[in-house]
Amino acid sequence: MKKILPEMLAFLFLLVLPSCAAIAGIFKAGMFTGILVIVIVVVLLLFIISRVSKK
């Protein structure tokens, strides 16, 4: 269950927020906020990929 949870959260995130709507919402909030959110998403994706590939 613990292995599946991060993958399910990532999949759910991809289903809930289409990329164009997510980018538009981020940059409406401001440039600094947009950069911060993008960095956080990239770090989370790298973390998830590293956890999945460690099998």
N, C-alpha and C positions, 0 to 999 in steps of 0.2 A: 504494500500500500504506500509506503513512504517513497518508493521509486516512482510510482505512477503519479503521485500528487503534483510534482513540479511540471511534468509533461501535460497533465490535464489542465493545469492553470494556464500554461502557455497557449494551449489549444483553445481554451475558452476565451482568453484575451484576444486571440486572432479572430475568433468568430464574432465577438462583441464589438470590437472597434475596427472597422475597415481602415486601411492604411491612409487613405486620403482624408477621411474625417478626423482621424487621430492627429495627423500632421496639421490640418487646418485649425483644430482646437488648440493644439500646443502653441502655435505661433500667434493665435489671437491673444493668448495669455501673456505673451511677451517673449522677447528674444532670450533673455537669461533663463526664464522658466523653460522655454523650449529646449535649449541646450542642456539644461539640467535633466530634464525628463529623457532626452535622447541618450545621454550618458548612462543614466540609471537603467534604461531598457537594454542597452548594449552590454552593460556589466551583468545584468540578470541573464541575458541570453548566453553569454560566455560561461557563466556559472552553471547554467542548466546543461549546456553542451559538454562541459568538462565532467559533470556528474554522470551524465548518460554514457559518455565514452569510457569511463573508468571500469565499467562492468568487469 
